[in-house]
């Protein structure tokens, strides 16, 4: 009886949590390490190299790495030096022309 009561309480608590407090599959699988380790692993294993980068307003550096075979990885390096994989995939294409995003100001 006590076991059923505990299980019921746990289930009720989990169901009452708002969706914003639950981890998405992507968040649950985020991998973080040192930037140099990522660059070596992605370079050796997938022949990926940096093709683009940008600085975020919080001081983080976002990098896109890609290979000639079409694999790609996006890593984010925080100001404290920790890097995390944000996304990865296949079928990367380098855009040669600028894409118009809207009317010119």
N, C-alpha and C positions, 0 to 999 in steps of 0.2 A: 504494500500500500504506500509506504514512504517513497519507494522508487517511482511509482506512478505520479505521486504528488510533485516530486523534484523534477521529473521529466516534463510534466505539464507546465510547471513554473518556468523552466528554461525555454520551452517552445513558445509560451505566451510572451516572454520577454523578447525573444528574437523576432517574433512577428510584430511587436510593437515598435521596434527600432525603425526610424525613418530611413528611407533609401539612401540618403546622403551619408549615413554612417556605415554603410556596408561597403566593403572593398570590391572593386570590379576585378574581373579576371586579369586585366592588364596591370592594375596596381599590385595585385598579389604576386605577379611574376616579374616585377621590375628587378633588374639586375644592376648592382652598383659596384664599382671598384675604382682602381686608379686608372687615369686616362691612358698612360703608357701601356698598361696591360691590355686595354681594349684595342689600342692601335696595333699592337703586336699580334694579338689573337686574330683580329679581323684582317690584318694584312697577310699573315701567314696562312690562315685557314680559308679565306674567301677572296684574297687579292683586292680587298677594299682599301681605298685611300681617301683622304679628305677631298671633297669637291666644292664644298661651300661651308661658310660659317657666319655666325652673327652674334652680336652682343645683346643680351636682354637687359631690360631696365633694372633688374635686380643684381646685375653683375655676372650672371651666368653666361656661359658661352655654349651656343647650340652649334653642333657640327653635323654635316651630312657626309657620310662616307659611302662610296659606291665602287663597284668593280666593272670591268669591261664585259662581264658575263651578265650584268643586270641586277646583281644583288645590291642591297643598300641597307644602311643602318643610320639612325639618328641618335646621337649621344648628347647629353646635356652635362656640362661640367659646372658645378656650383663654385661660388667664391672660395669655399673651404677646400677645394681641390678634388672633391668626390665627383666621379662621373657616373652617370646612369644611362642605360639604354632606354630610349623613349619609344622607339619603334624600329622595325626592320621588315624587309620584304624582298620581293623580286620585281623584275621588269622595270628597272630604273631607266629613264630616258633623259638625256641631257637636252634641255630646251635651248635651241640656237638663237631664236629671236625673242625679243621682249613681247610678252603678252599684254595686250591692252586690258587694264582692269576697270576701265570706266572712262567717262568723258574727261578730257584734259581741262585743268583749271586755268 
